[in-house]
Amino acid sequence: MFPAGRASGAPGDHLATRYSWQVPLTVDLGYKPIPQLYLGAYFGFSLGAEGNQAQVESWCVDDDNDLENDIACSSHTLSAGLAVQYHLAPGAHWNPWVGYGIGVEAASQSISDRPRGRSESTTSRGVTFAALSAGADLRHVLGFGPYGQVAIGRFNSTRTEINDVERFDGSIDDRALHYWLELGLRMVLRP
């Protein structure tokens, strides 16, 4: 998945300056009251690289010859919420579907400088207003298929810790919309 939009309304605070691409793993649990309609809940975890802010990128590059990065940088995102899907051909070999989800998210970025004994992490928390998705499942005993999703959200609060000591925890005054663009494959049990 890839970031787009703004993390906040502050100048230059784009989502991509904080977080780069991430690899998501999401689990959905639910049921179908009728063959066309899926109702469920989702929980996701994504792990990825630091954003494209020049200063952070320069810290995170291994610039010596010991083949060990002295400064470790990473980002991850947690998401949870409710989802609904409408399946266009639930009895067919190929089953196209569209979906909508709403939930919460928390995105973190961290830098750990082992030689200097310094670590810093910032976590932003907010709401996903709309996770718009579509895909198609090839049905057998298990279902497999491609999907795409655009998750539209807004961070409401943030927390920063330096060396495991809280430095700031509060609301974001100048909120802005951001987007996570996701493409992938999914597996469905009991399609």
C-alpha positions in Angstrom: 0.0 0.0 0.0 1.1 3.6 -0.7 0.5 6.8 1.1 -1.1 9.9 -0.4 -2.6 13.2 0.9 -1.6 15.1 4.0 -0.9 13.8 7.5 -2.0 17.2 8.9 -2.6 20.7 7.5 0.8 21.9 8.6 3.0 23.1 5.8 4.9 20.2 4.1 3.3 17.5 6.3 2.4 15.1 3.5 1.7 11.5 4.5 4.6 10.3 2.2 7.1 12.4 4.2 6.3 10.2 7.2 5.6 6.8 5.7 6.7 5.1 2.5 5.2 2.0 0.9 4.0 -0.7 3.4 3.2 -4.4 3.0 -0.2 -5.1 4.6 -1.7 -8.2 6.1 -5.4 -7.9 6.9 -7.8 -10.5 8.4 -11.6 -10.1 7.9 -14.1 -12.2 9.9 -17.8 -12.1 9.0 -20.7 -13.9 7.5 -23.2 -13.7 4.6 -26.8 -13.3 5.7 -27.6 -13.7 2.0 -25.3 -15.0 -0.8 -24.7 -11.4 -2.2 -24.0 -9.6 1.1 -21.0 -10.0 3.4 -20.9 -8.3 6.8 -17.8 -8.4 8.9 -15.0 -6.8 10.8 -11.3 -6.4 9.8 -8.0 -6.0 11.5 -4.9 -5.0 9.6 -1.2 -4.7 10.2 1.2 -3.1 7.7 5.0 -2.9 7.9 7.1 -0.6 5.8 9.9 1.9 5.3 10.4 5.5 6.5 9.0 8.4 4.5 10.7 10.5 2.0 11.7 13.5 4.2 15.3 14.3 3.1 16.7 14.5 6.6 15.2 11.3 7.8 16.2 9.5 4.6 19.8 10.6 5.1 19.9 9.2 8.7 18.4 5.9 7.6 20.9 5.2 4.8 23.8 2.8 5.8 26.8 5.0 5.0 29.7 3.0 6.3 31.4 -0.2 5.3 30.4 -2.5 8.3 27.3 -3.9 6.4 25.1 -3.0 9.4 22.8 -0.1 9.4 23.5 1.8 12.7 20.3 3.7 12.5 17.2 1.6 12.1 14.1 3.2 10.6 10.7 1.7 10.0 7.0 2.5 9.9 3.9 0.4 10.6 0.1 0.9 10.6 -2.6 -0.8 12.5 -6.3 -0.6 11.4 -9.6 -2.1 12.5 -13.2 -1.6 11.6 -16.4 -2.8 10.1 -16.9 -3.8 6.5 -19.6 -4.7 4.1 -19.3 -6.2 0.6 -21.7 -6.8 -2.2 -21.0 -9.8 -4.4 -22.2 -9.5 -7.9 -22.1 -13.2 -8.9 -21.8 -15.3 -5.6 -22.5 -18.6 -7.4 -20.2 -18.0 -10.4 -16.7 -19.2 -11.0 -15.5 -15.6 -11.0 -17.2 -13.5 -8.3 -16.7 -9.8 -8.6 -17.4 -7.7 -5.6 -17.4 -4.1 -4.2 -17.0 -3.1 -0.6 -17.1 -0.3 2.0 -15.4 -0.1 5.4 -15.2 2.3 8.3 -12.8 2.1 11.2 -9.9 3.5 13.1 -6.1 3.5 12.3 -2.8 4.2 14.0 0.3 4.9 12.0 3.8 4.9 13.6 7.3 5.9 12.4 10.4 5.1 14.4 14.1 5.8 14.4 16.5 3.9 16.6 20.2 5.1 16.7 22.0 2.3 18.5 25.5 3.8 18.7 24.1 7.0 20.4 21.5 5.2 22.5 18.7 7.3 21.1 15.2 6.3 19.9 12.3 8.3 18.7 8.8 7.2 17.7 5.7 9.1 16.6 2.2 7.5 16.4 -0.7 9.3 14.8 -4.2 8.0 15.5 -7.4 8.7 13.6 -10.5 7.6 11.7 -10.9 5.8 8.4 -14.1 7.4 7.0 -14.3 5.2 3.9 -12.3 2.2 2.8 -13.6 1.7 -0.8 -12.6 -1.6 -2.3 -13.3 -3.8 -5.3 -12.0 -7.2 -6.5 -12.9 -10.5 -8.0 -12.5 -14.0 -6.4 -11.8 -17.2 -8.4 -13.9 -19.7 -6.5 -12.8 -23.2 -5.7 -12.5 -24.8 -2.2 -10.8 -21.5 -1.4 -11.3 -18.3 -3.1 -8.3 -16.3 -4.6 -8.3 -13.0 -6.4 -7.0 -9.5 -7.0 -8.4 -6.5 -5.1 -7.8 -2.8 -4.8 -8.7 -0.3 -2.1 -8.6 3.4 -1.3 -8.8 4.1 2.4 -9.7 7.8 3.2 -8.9 9.0 6.7 -7.9 11.7 9.0 -5.5 11.7 12.0 -7.0 13.3 15.1 -4.2 12.9 17.6 -0.5 12.2 17.9 2.0 10.9 20.4 5.8 11.3 20.3 8.3 9.5 22.6 12.0 10.0 22.8 14.0 7.3 24.5 10.7 5.7 25.7 9.7 9.0 27.5 6.5 10.7 26.4 7.3 14.2 25.0 3.9 15.0 23.5 0.4 13.4 23.4 -2.5 15.5 22.2 -4.9 16.4 19.4 -4.0 17.6 16.0 -5.5 21.1 15.6 -5.0 21.4 11.8 -6.5 18.1 10.5 -6.3 17.0 6.8 -7.4 14.1 4.7 -5.0 11.3 3.7 -5.3 8.2 1.6 -3.8 4.7 1.5 -3.8 3.2 -1.9 -3.7 -0.6 -1.8 -3.4 -3.3 -4.4 -3.0 -7.0 -3.7 -4.3 -10.6 -3.7 -6.7 -12.0 -1.2 -7.6 -15.5 0.0 -11.2 -16.3 1.0 -12.2 -19.3 3.1 -15.7 -20.7 2.3 -16.2 -18.3 -0.7 
